[in-house]
Amino acid sequence: MAPEERKAVAAIKAAFDPLGIMNPGCLMHVAQKCAAVLR
């Protein structure tokens, strides 16, 4: 993953899952899709 992509994923993760309760694997998949769309 590119550094800016990693930042986007981290931001999305923080926005969707501030408490860290969601399945990280599922969330990463969604975050990567979002990051790909934003590119």
N, C-alpha and C positions, 0 to 999 in steps of 0.2 A: 504493500500500500504506500502511496505517496504521502509525504508528511502533511500536506494540506488536506488530504483525504482522511488521514488519521485524526486531524483536528476536527473535521466535519463530523466524523463518526463519534468522537468523544462528546461533541456538543449535542448531537442528536441523542446520544445515550443519556446525557445529563438531563436533557429536556424531557425525554420520555420516561426515564427511570431514575429519578433523583435519589430514591431510597435503595436502589440496587436490588429490587425484589423480582424483577422480570428475569426470564431465562436469558442468560447472556448470549448464548448461541443464536437464539431466535432474534434477539435484538440486534446483534451484529449483522445478521443477514439483512434485516430491514434497513439498518443504518448504512450499509454498503450500497444498497439499492438507491437510497436517498442521495448519498454522496455521488453516485454515478449519474443520477439525474441532474444534480446541481452542476456537474462539470461542464 
